[in-house]
Each structure stands twice: as C-alpha cells, then as structure tokens.
Amino acid sequence: MATAATQTPSHNRVEPGSRQLAPASYPKPPAPAPSSSNVDKIAADWLSSLNQVLGGPDLEGINRLFLQGACWRDQLGLSWDYHTLNGPQKIISFLKESPKGCRIKSISIDERKPLYKPHLSSVDYLGRVTGVAAFLTIDTDVGTGRGIVRLLQDQDGTWKAFTLFTAVHGLKGHEETINANRPYGVEHGEKPGRENWQDRRAAMENFEGDLEPTVLILGAGQGGLTSAARLQQLQVPTLIIDRHPRIGDNWRNRYRHLVLHDPVWYDHLPYIPFPSHWPVFTPKDKLAEWFECYAKSLELNVWTQTNLKTATWDGNKRQWTVELERRKADGTVENRSLHPRHIIQATGHSGEMSSPNIKGMDGFKGDRMCHSSQFKGAMENAQGKKAIVVGCCNSGHDIAQDYYEHGYSVTIVQRSSTYVMSSKAGLDVLLAGLYQEDGPDTEDADLMFMSFPNAMLKRMHVDATKEIAKRDEKLLRGLEKVGFKLDSGPDDAGFFMKYFQRGGGYYIDVGCSQLIIDGKIKVKQGQEITEVKPHGLVFTDGTELEADEIVFATGYQNMRGSARKIFGDEVADSVKDVWGFDEEGELRTMWRRTGHPGFWFFGGNLALCRYFSRMLALQIKAMEEGIMKYDDP
C-alpha cells in the first residue's frame, strides 16, 4: 500500500536545502549549586588548562575541558569562516585537520569591566542550570578578538565548558582608523598646492583620475551602508551604488505608516549610534533621513541614480569589470567602467518579491493589485471600498491596519499559520538584559547574544516563547476564537527561529491583532486562491470575496534569485543558497564566502548588519593584505 507523503507544517518549513536545527539539551544542574566565592579561580584554572592543550601536541586534552554536549562557536578565529563545533570530538577533529593547527594562540580573561569578570551565570532561560561565565580576549596568528565562556560542573564535579565563543574583531597591523588611530585631519607646515578637505573628498567620492574602488556595493540600505562604513575604517576604498534618487529611499518608498518593529537599542549602526532622544520605534522616513546623515558623516562614497549595466569576472586578474550608468546631480548621464576586486550584493536579504501567478490576474478591474513592496498606502476617503490582503506576517498586518484606518472593509487571507507575539511581551522577554535602556553597551550585548550557538538559542527560546504566550494569553485566545490560526514557531521556539530558519512567518503585534479579534478586520483562513476575478478572488472552497484592491504580502525569494537577475546564470549557478541553517547551525552563505570569488551577499535587520559588517570587512581586508586567500579554510 502506498504511503502518503508527510507534509511539513508551515511553522517548521525551512529554506530549500537548509537544515531543521534541533534544539540543544541542557545538562543536569549541579548539586550543590556553585558558589560565587571561587569563580575567579574556576575560570582561571580552566583557561590555563585550555591554553596548555591548544599550545601543545596532545589535543585529546579537549575531552577533559568540554562537556559531551558542549559547543565551541567561532567566527574567523579558528578559520576564515563561521563554525559551531558540537562536542569535544568535533573540536579535536577540526583542530587536527586545520593546516595551521589552532590559529588561536592564547585566550585570557577580560577584566576591563566588572561585567566581564568571572561571575555566576545561568545557561538556560529559566535559570535552573547555573555555572561560571567570563568574558575573554583572544590572540590569533593574525588578529585579536573577544569571546565568552560558560563553565558547568560535570557529574564528577569537574568544571568544563558548556559553551565557548571566540570571534576576531581586528587584524594586527591593520586596525580601524578610530579612537587612538583616528586621522590627524591636517598636514602642518609648508605644502604648496595643498588641497583642502572638500577637494580631497570630491575626488574620492567621484573616484576621479586613476582612483578605483576595491569594493563595489549594490544597495544603499542598512547592509550597504554598514559594510561600507566598516571597510572605510579599514582603509579599503569602497563605492556604494543605488538606483534610487536618494539614500534611504529603500525605506522611504515603502508603505506610508511603516514603523520599525525592533526597538532603538537593538538597531544602532556602527560608529554612530542613534542619539539619546531617538524614539523607541523608528518611523521609516525618519530612518531614511538618518541613513543620509550617516553616509555623509562617515564620508561614505555613494552614487545614487546609478545602474549596473554589466559585470564580468576575470578569474586570472581576480577582478570585475563593471559598466555603470550614473545620473549626476546636474541631470547629466555619465558612463563609467570600474574594476573592483569585490562586489557585495546588499540589495536586501529577502531578494526579489515573491508574487503568485494566479489564473485571471490580468483581468482584474479593481483600483489596485500589487505586491506589498509596491504598496505606498491606503487611499484617503475610501469608505465603502473593499480590500483583501493576502499574507499574515508583519507587512500583511500593517497594510490591513492601514486599510482599516482609512475606512476600507478589509479581509486578511491567512493560508497557513502565523506566530504572533505582542511587541511589549516579545521584546521584554527576548531582548531583556541585552538591548534596553541602561543595558550593556551595544558591543557587549552583541557579544553576549552571538555567544550562544543557535541550537542553544533555540532551546532557550522554547522556554522564552512559553513565557511570551503566557503574557499574551488574552490576545492569543482572542485570535483563535475568531479562527485565526496560530503556531509557536519551529519546534515551539518562536520568533527568532522563524526569522533565522525561513525569514518570515510571524507578526509582532502593534495593534492589528485586536482589530481582528474585534471583527473590524475579517479573516479568510486555510484556503488557497484559485482565481482572480475582475472584482475579487475565488478560493478552493468555492467562496468568492469582492475587492477593489488586492495586496499580496507573500514574501520574497532567495537572494540567489536576485543575483541571477543582476549578474546572470554564471554567477548565480556558482553561489550557494542564502539563509537558513547549515549542518553546523550557522546561517548559510550570508556575510561569508559564497562560492564565487570576489562576490558576497549581505543583508539582514539592522542588528545583524551592525554585527556582521565587521566580519565581512575583516575577510575582505585580510584578502587585500595577503593575509588570507579565498580558498583558505
């Protein structure tokens, strides 16, 4: 008898080719609980033993220092990639197979702040498994960096690592031009024919004469701006191009009432954080204005109204030849041929819009039918108009609420299920202690967040998601009562894991859920669309809904699809798919080598761009200085 194929529930779906990441397991809590009186000695003794093993010939000593379920997560320290090594045997194998052995030469306790020193710390969300944590400094063969270790007692009382995180933050001899390394700004003394700052800035911005960018970035959103900012401070000549008339138009041109769902403390950009008066949640036009100020303040080279016409890679010269068409401020059109050694595609982590192809779409006679990315806002004085929004994630809900507030009769179409959390409950639980007023410095918060391997983060968020649901119980029960289908995210791990695993499938509620509960926005649940009629939609159950306007909030394609459209099949076929977890639990292809030399993908929310812009810039700088080769492990 044939067996029907099992369909993966929508909340457990992954990006094609990526892995379903299993939540990690916690060890049994030690008995008795550790005391704070000897945390310094515990951390120092363990670290001394680790340095001896890493510097010696017998790596089997790793078994004595790491629990069986432990992870060592590393970013550019052990190799030129991102790795999560699960269990002591995996760590030993990785170090033995490394051509240069262990590139990390020493690890020390960071004692610059009280926060950094060894202290008691829980490794689980509920605080039931307590050990000793310490911030670290690392020294590698080529760089320096930071880390965090969390130690737990084994059943025999031995202190071993449960998680170790290490990350390179700088290259020796190629430090960022900030703080003590800032530029002087003037050359005193006699210098006939000297140029002033404005002259030098214009020449650099326009790449006059023989000047060429080492890196060309496509897109002046948060990905392009943050990666250019990092490269600028590493003295790597970089040019951003964007087809829009102004920096920030990628946000400015989105629907009228869009406001970021992430709070200000989570969204700071490198080098210039948002000022202290900034609102907790940033309106999209305010963010666009900030992007313009940011680019100007950091002297980033940005060409707006510029299109990439062709891009050809020369494998022998290891450089691109790109043809650009630039409309300048005076209205003239300039064609330029440049030869960057790297191209960063920072056109948005989501890629091209994913629009359905449904029978009858060409025959729609209503006022508007578009993808959510093309929606500018509901029309004024629209009482009596009918709107359908297909899709139930952030954009779908925001657009439905916009329609309702402008007098439309609105139906939101939910084909599968959605993870919903209120903005307050979700952010209070998930970002508490890290990204908040009077919280740690952003650099420290980022380090703490990244220090948890994603499998461990997923396990923690199973408990965190339960807490959010408890706080949101009234909201969630109200949604279920009106037929809105909820889920709890992949393996009940909620919002972050849905974002990392598939890039969507959630709504951070800022008001639309109550409109649905109150019946002010209607829900069509669990039915696919079979046909677009001249004035509405037909569903698989045979029902029909009338509509003057239809918006498809149906998400976006993989960035690889954008690469194919921009660069052609040769490039697209040589790069790997983007987003979702790889076999070690790291996000695929983004901010790391793609499979095509000189070609990089960059995207994500503001926080991820802030953090990984440094990591990408360090890789490019290392290649340019001959510190690493593209094929180095």
C-alpha positions in Angstrom: 0.0 0.0 0.0 1.4 3.4 -1.0 2.1 5.8 1.9 1.1 9.4 1.6 3.9 11.9 1.7 4.1 13.7 5.0 3.8 17.4 4.5 6.0 19.6 6.8 3.8 22.0 8.8 4.3 25.6 7.7 5.8 26.7 11.0 8.6 24.1 10.6 9.4 24.9 7.0 13.0 25.8 6.1 14.7 27.5 3.2 15.3 24.9 0.4 18.5 22.9 1.1 18.9 24.2 4.7 18.7 22.1 7.9 16.0 21.8 10.5 18.1 22.8 13.6 17.4 20.6 16.6 17.2 22.4 20.0 20.2 21.7 22.2 19.8 19.8 25.5 20.8 21.1 29.0 23.0 19.0 31.3 21.6 18.2 34.7 22.0 21.0 37.2 25.0 20.6 39.6 24.3 19.7 43.2 25.1 21.7 45.2 24.8 24.9 43.2 28.2 26.7 42.7 29.3 29.5 45.0 30.4 32.9 43.9 33.4 32.8 46.2 35.8 30.9 43.9 34.6 31.9 40.4 37.9 33.6 39.6 39.9 30.5 40.4 37.5 28.2 38.5 37.7 30.4 35.3 41.5 30.9 35.6 42.3 27.2 36.1 40.1 26.1 33.2 41.6 28.8 30.9 45.1 27.8 31.9 44.4 24.2 31.0 42.8 25.2 27.7 45.8 27.3 26.7 48.2 24.4 27.5 46.2 22.0 25.4 45.8 24.4 22.4 49.5 25.1 22.5 50.6 21.5 23.0 50.8 18.4 20.8 48.0 16.4 22.5 44.6 17.8 21.6 42.9 14.9 23.3 43.0 17.0 26.4 40.0 18.8 24.9 37.9 15.9 26.3 38.8 16.9 29.8 37.8 20.5 29.3 34.5 20.3 27.4 31.2 18.6 28.3 29.9 16.0 25.9 27.1 18.3 24.8 29.4 21.4 24.6 29.8 23.7 21.6 32.7 25.9 20.5 31.3 28.7 18.3 33.9 30.6 16.4 33.9 33.5 13.9 37.2 33.9 12.0 39.4 32.8 14.9 40.0 29.1 14.1 39.4 29.6 10.4 38.3 32.2 7.9 34.7 31.1 8.3 32.0 30.7 10.9 31.7 27.4 12.7 29.8 25.8 15.6 31.8 22.7 16.7 29.5 20.4 18.6 31.1 18.1 21.2 34.8 17.6 22.1 35.5 15.1 19.4 34.3 17.5 16.7 36.5 20.2 18.2 39.5 17.8 18.2 38.9 16.7 14.6 38.6 20.3 13.4 41.8 21.4 15.0 43.7 18.3 13.8 42.6 18.9 10.2 43.4 22.6 10.2 46.5 23.2 8.0 47.8 25.7 10.5 46.7 23.9 13.6 45.0 26.0 16.2 45.2 29.6 14.9 44.2 30.9 18.3 47.4 31.3 20.3 46.1 32.4 23.6 42.9 33.2 25.5 42.7 35.4 28.5 40.1 36.7 30.9 38.9 40.2 30.0 39.0 42.3 33.2 38.4 45.8 31.8 34.8 46.0 33.3 33.1 44.4 36.2 30.6 42.8 33.8 33.5 40.9 32.1 35.0 39.3 35.1 34.1 35.7 36.1 30.6 35.5 37.7 27.8 33.1 38.3 25.5 32.9 35.3 22.7 30.7 34.1 22.9 28.9 30.7 19.2 28.4 30.4 16.3 30.8 30.2 14.6 29.6 33.4 17.8 30.0 35.5 17.9 26.3 36.6 21.3 25.5 35.3 24.0 27.8 36.8 27.7 27.9 36.2 30.5 30.3 35.8 30.8 32.8 32.9 33.6 35.1 31.9 34.4 37.5 29.0 37.6 36.7 27.1 40.2 38.3 24.9 41.8 36.2 22.2 45.0 36.4 20.3 45.4 34.7 17.0 48.2 34.3 14.5 46.9 37.4 12.6 44.3 39.1 14.8 42.7 39.9 18.1 39.2 39.5 19.4 36.8 38.7 22.1 34.8 35.8 23.5 32.7 34.4 26.3 33.0 31.0 28.1 30.3 29.4 30.2 31.5 26.6 32.5 29.4 24.0 34.2 30.3 21.2 36.6 30.4 17.7 35.2 28.8 14.9 37.3 32.2 14.2 38.9 32.5 17.9 40.0 35.0 18.9 37.3 34.5 22.3 35.7 34.1 22.0 31.9 33.0 24.3 29.1 29.4 24.1 28.0 29.7 27.0 25.5 32.8 28.7 24.3 32.6 31.6 21.8 35.5 33.3 20.1 35.5 36.0 17.4 38.2 38.0 15.7 37.4 41.7 15.8 40.6 43.2 14.4 43.7 42.4 12.2 47.1 43.0 13.7 48.8 46.0 11.9 45.5 46.9 10.2 43.5 48.4 13.0 40.4 50.6 12.3 41.1 54.3 12.0 39.1 55.2 15.1 39.9 56.5 18.6 43.7 56.5 19.1 44.1 55.7 15.4 41.9 58.5 14.1 43.3 60.6 11.2 45.0 63.8 12.0 43.0 65.9 9.6 45.7 68.3 8.5 49.3 68.4 7.5 51.0 71.3 9.2 54.0 73.1 7.7 54.8 74.3 4.2 52.9 72.4 1.4 52.5 74.3 -1.8 49.5 73.3 -3.9 47.8 71.6 -1.0 44.1 70.5 -1.4 41.6 71.2 1.3 39.3 68.6 2.7 36.5 69.4 0.3 38.8 68.9 -2.7 40.0 65.6 -1.5 36.5 64.5 -0.5 35.1 65.3 -4.0 38.0 63.4 -5.7 37.5 60.3 -3.6 33.7 60.3 -3.8 33.8 60.5 -7.6 36.8 58.2 -8.0 38.5 60.8 -10.1 41.6 60.2 -12.2 43.1 56.8 -11.5 41.2 56.1 -8.3 39.3 52.8 -8.3 37.1 51.2 -5.7 38.4 47.9 -4.3 34.8 47.1 -3.3 31.6 47.9 -5.1 28.4 47.6 -3.1 25.0 47.3 -4.6 22.4 48.9 -2.4 22.5 51.8 0.0 20.3 50.3 2.7 21.5 49.2 6.1 23.5 46.4 4.6 25.4 48.5 2.1 25.9 51.4 4.5 27.2 49.4 7.4 29.5 47.2 5.3 30.9 50.4 3.6 31.4 52.0 7.0 33.4 49.1 8.3 35.5 48.9 5.1 36.1 52.7 5.2 37.6 52.4 8.7 39.9 49.6 7.4 41.0 51.9 4.6 39.5 49.8 1.8 38.3 52.1 -1.0 34.6 51.4 -1.4 31.8 52.6 -3.6 28.1 52.1 -3.0 25.7 52.4 -5.9 21.9 52.6 -5.7 19.3 53.1 -8.3 17.1 55.4 -6.2 17.4 59.2 -6.2 18.3 59.4 -2.5 20.0 57.3 0.2 17.3 55.8 2.3 14.7 55.5 -0.5 14.5 51.8 0.0 12.7 52.6 3.3 11.2 56.0 2.3 9.3 54.4 -0.6 7.6 51.7 1.5 4.0 51.9 2.8 3.2 55.2 4.5 2.7 54.1 8.0 5.6 51.7 8.3 7.5 51.9 11.6 10.3 49.5 12.7 9.1 46.7 14.9 12.6 46.4 16.6 13.5 49.0 19.4 16.2 51.6 19.1 18.6 49.8 21.4 18.7 46.8 19.1 19.1 48.9 15.9 22.1 51.1 16.4 24.5 51.4 13.5 28.3 51.1 13.8 30.3 54.1 15.0 27.3 56.5 15.2 24.5 55.2 17.5 21.1 56.8 17.4 21.0 59.9 19.7 19.5 59.7 23.2 16.3 61.5 22.2 15.5 59.0 19.4 12.1 57.3 19.7 11.9 53.6 20.8 10.4 52.6 17.4 11.7 54.4 14.3 9.3 55.6 11.6 10.6 54.6 8.1 11.0 58.1 6.9 13.0 59.1 9.9 15.2 56.1 9.4 15.7 57.1 5.7 16.8 60.6 6.9 19.2 59.1 9.4 20.8 56.9 6.6 21.5 60.1 4.6 23.1 61.7 7.6 25.0 58.6 8.4 26.6 58.3 5.0 27.6 61.9 4.9 29.1 61.9 8.4 31.1 58.8 7.7 32.2 60.1 4.3 30.9 57.1 2.5 31.1 57.1 -1.3 27.6 56.7 -2.6 26.3 57.1 -6.2 22.6 57.3 -6.3 20.6 57.1 -9.6 23.2 54.6 -10.7 22.5 51.4 -12.5 24.8 48.4 -13.0 24.7 47.6 -16.8 27.2 44.7 -17.0 29.5 42.9 -14.6 32.2 40.4 -15.8 34.6 38.5 -13.6 38.2 37.9 -14.7 39.5 34.8 -12.9 43.1 35.4 -13.9 43.2 39.1 -12.8 40.8 38.3 -9.8 38.8 41.4 -10.5 35.5 42.5 -12.0 34.9 44.8 -14.9 31.6 46.7 -14.3 29.9 49.2 -16.5 27.8 51.8 -14.6 25.3 54.4 -15.8 25.1 57.3 -13.4 22.7 60.2 -13.5 24.5 63.1 -11.7 23.0 65.9 -9.7 23.0 68.3 -12.7 21.0 65.8 -14.7 23.8 64.7 -17.0 24.4 60.9 -17.5 27.9 59.5 -17.0 29.0 56.1 -18.1 31.9 54.6 -16.0 33.9 51.5 -16.3 35.4 50.3 -13.0 37.4 47.3 -11.9 36.6 46.4 -8.2 38.0 43.2 -6.8 34.9 42.5 -4.7 31.2 43.1 -5.2 28.8 43.0 -2.3 25.2 42.4 -3.2 23.4 44.3 -0.4 20.0 44.6 -2.2 18.1 43.2 0.8 18.3 39.8 2.5 14.9 38.8 1.0 15.7 39.1 -2.7 13.1 39.6 -5.4 9.5 39.8 -4.4 7.6 36.5 -4.5 4.4 37.2 -6.4 1.9 34.4 -7.1 0.9 33.6 -10.6 -2.9 33.0 -10.4 -5.4 32.5 -13.1 -7.2 35.7 -14.1 -4.7 38.2 -12.7 -4.5 40.1 -16.0 -8.3 40.6 -15.9 -8.6 42.3 -12.5 -10.6 45.5 -12.9 -10.3 47.0 -9.5 -8.3 50.1 -8.4 -5.1 48.3 -7.4 -3.4 44.9 -7.3 0.2 44.8 -6.2 2.9 43.2 -4.0 3.3 44.6 -0.5 6.7 46.0 -1.5 4.9 48.2 -4.1 2.1 49.4 -1.7 2.5 53.0 -0.8 -0.5 53.4 1.4 -4.3 53.3 1.5 -6.2 56.0 -0.3 -7.9 58.8 1.6 -11.7 58.9 1.9 -12.1 55.3 0.9 -15.3 54.5 2.9 -17.1 51.6 1.3 -14.1 50.3 -0.6 -13.1 46.7 -0.1 -9.5 45.5 0.3 -8.0 42.0 0.5 -4.5 41.5 1.9 -3.1 38.0 1.1 -0.5 37.1 3.7 -0.4 37.3 7.5 3.1 38.4 8.5 4.3 41.9 9.6 3.7 43.6 6.3 0.3 42.0 5.8 -1.0 43.0 9.2 0.4 46.6 8.9 -1.2 47.0 5.5 -4.5 45.6 6.6 -4.5 48.0 9.6 -3.7 50.9 7.3 -6.6 50.0 5.1 -9.0 49.7 8.1 -7.9 53.1 9.4 -8.8 54.7 6.1 -12.3 53.3 6.0 -11.9 50.2 3.9 -13.7 46.9 4.6 -10.7 44.6 5.0 -10.2 40.9 4.8 -6.8 39.3 5.5 -6.2 36.0 3.9 -4.3 33.5 6.1 -3.4 30.4 4.1 -1.5 28.5 6.9 -0.5 29.6 10.4 1.3 32.6 11.9 3.4 33.1 15.0 2.1 36.2 16.9 3.5 38.0 19.8 2.8 41.4 21.2 5.5 43.9 20.8 5.8 44.5 24.5 5.7 40.9 25.7 8.0 39.7 22.9 10.7 42.4 23.3 10.5 42.5 27.1 11.3 38.8 27.1 13.6 38.3 24.2 15.7 41.4 24.5 15.7 41.9 28.3 19.1 42.3 29.8 20.7 43.0 26.5 19.0 45.6 24.3 17.2 48.0 26.6 17.6 51.4 28.2 20.6 51.4 30.6 21.5 47.9 29.3 25.0 46.8 28.3 27.0 48.7 25.6 25.8 47.5 22.2 29.2 45.8 21.6 28.8 43.8 24.8 25.2 43.0 24.1 26.1 41.7 20.6 28.9 39.6 22.0 26.5 38.0 24.6 23.8 37.4 22.0 26.3 35.8 19.5 27.9 33.7 22.2 25.0 31.3 22.3 25.2 28.7 19.5 22.0 28.7 17.5 20.9 25.3 18.8 21.3 26.5 22.3 19.5 29.8 21.5 16.7 27.7 20.0 16.4 25.7 23.3 16.3 28.9 25.4 13.7 30.3 23.2 11.4 27.3 23.6 11.1 28.5 27.3 11.0 32.2 26.3 8.2 31.5 23.8 6.1 29.9 26.6 6.6 33.0 28.8 5.6 35.3 25.9 2.5 33.2 25.3 1.6 33.4 29.0 1.8 37.2 28.9 -0.1 37.3 25.6 -2.7 34.7 26.6 -5.7 37.0 26.2 -4.6 38.2 22.8 -3.8 34.7 21.5 -7.1 33.2 22.8 -9.0 36.1 21.1 -7.3 35.4 17.8 -8.1 31.7 18.0 -11.7 32.4 18.8 -12.2 34.3 15.5 -10.5 31.5 13.5 -7.0 32.9 13.2 -4.6 30.0 13.2 -1.5 30.3 15.4 1.7 28.5 15.8 4.6 28.7 18.2 7.4 28.7 15.6 9.8 25.9 14.7 9.9 23.3 17.5 7.9 25.8 19.6 10.9 28.2 19.6 9.1 31.3 18.4 10.1 34.5 16.6 13.9 34.5 16.2 14.0 30.9 15.0 11.3 31.6 12.4 13.3 34.5 11.2 16.6 32.6 11.0 15.0 29.4 9.6 12.8 30.9 6.8 13.0 34.7 7.1 9.3 35.2 7.9 6.0 33.7 9.1 5.5 35.9 12.2 3.7 39.1 13.3 5.0 41.4 16.1 1.6 42.8 17.1 1.3 46.6 17.2 -2.5 46.8 17.1 -3.8 44.8 14.2 -4.5 41.7 16.2 -7.1 43.5 18.3 -8.8 44.7 15.1 -9.0 41.1 14.0 -10.4 40.0 17.4 -13.0 42.7 17.3 -14.1 41.7 13.8 -13.0 45.0 12.4 -10.7 43.1 10.1 -12.1 39.8 8.8 -10.1 36.6 8.3 -10.2 34.1 5.5 -8.3 31.1 6.8 -6.9 27.9 5.4 -7.9 28.3 1.7 -5.7 28.9 -1.3 -6.7 31.2 -4.1 -7.8 29.5 -7.3 -8.7 32.5 -9.5 -8.6 36.3 -9.7 -11.9 37.7 -10.9 -12.4 41.2 -12.3 -13.6 42.3 -8.9 -12.4 39.8 -6.4 -10.9 36.4 -5.5 -12.1 32.8 -5.7 -10.9 30.2 -3.2 -10.5 26.5 -3.2 -13.7 26.1 -1.1 -15.6 27.8 -3.9 -16.3 31.0 -2.0 -15.6 34.4 -3.5 -14.6 37.7 -1.9 -15.1 41.0 -3.6 -12.3 43.5 -3.7 -11.5 47.0 -5.1 -7.8 46.5 -4.0 -5.7 43.4 -3.5 -2.2 43.3 -2.0 -0.1 40.2 -2.0 2.1 40.2 1.2 3.6 37.0 0.0 7.2 37.5 0.9 10.4 37.4 -1.1 12.6 35.0 -3.0 16.1 33.9 -2.0 18.9 36.4 -2.7 20.3 34.0 -5.2 17.4 34.8 -7.4 18.4 38.5 -7.3 21.9 37.5 -8.2 20.7 35.7 -11.2 18.7 38.6 -12.4 21.5 41.1 -11.9 24.6 39.1 -12.7 23.4 36.2 -14.9 23.4 32.5 -14.7 27.2 32.0 -14.4 27.4 33.9 -11.1 24.1 32.6 -9.8 25.0 29.0 -10.5 28.3 29.2 -8.7 27.0 30.7 -5.5 25.1 28.8 -2.7 21.6 29.4 -1.5 21.3 32.1 1.2 19.7 31.9 4.7 18.5 29.0 6.8 20.9 26.9 8.8 23.8 24.8 7.6 24.8 21.4 9.0 26.6 23.1 12.0 23.7 25.5 12.8 25.2 28.6 11.2 23.3 30.8 8.7 24.2 29.9 5.1 26.3 32.0 2.7 25.4 35.4 4.1 28.3 37.5 5.3 30.7 34.7 4.3 32.3 33.3 1.1 29.5 32.5 -1.4 31.3 30.1 -3.7 32.2 32.7 -6.3 35.5 34.6 -5.7 35.0 38.3 -5.2 31.2 38.1 -4.7 29.4 38.5 -1.4 25.9 38.5 -0.1 25.0 41.0 2.7 21.6 41.6 4.4 19.5 41.2 7.5 17.9 43.5 10.0 19.8 46.5 11.4 21.3 44.5 14.3 22.7 41.7 12.1 24.1 44.3 9.7 25.8 46.1 12.5 27.4 43.0 13.8 28.3 41.1 10.6 29.5 44.2 8.7 32.7 43.9 10.8 33.1 40.2 10.0 32.7 40.7 6.3 35.0 43.7 6.2 37.7 41.8 8.0 37.6 39.0 5.5 37.9 41.4 2.6 40.7 43.3 4.3 42.6 40.1 5.0 42.4 39.1 1.3 43.5 42.5 0.2 46.5 42.5 2.5 47.5 38.9 1.5 46.7 37.6 5.0 44.2 35.1 3.6 43.4 33.6 0.2 39.8 33.0 -1.0 40.3 29.2 -0.8 41.9 29.2 2.7 39.9 27.1 5.2 
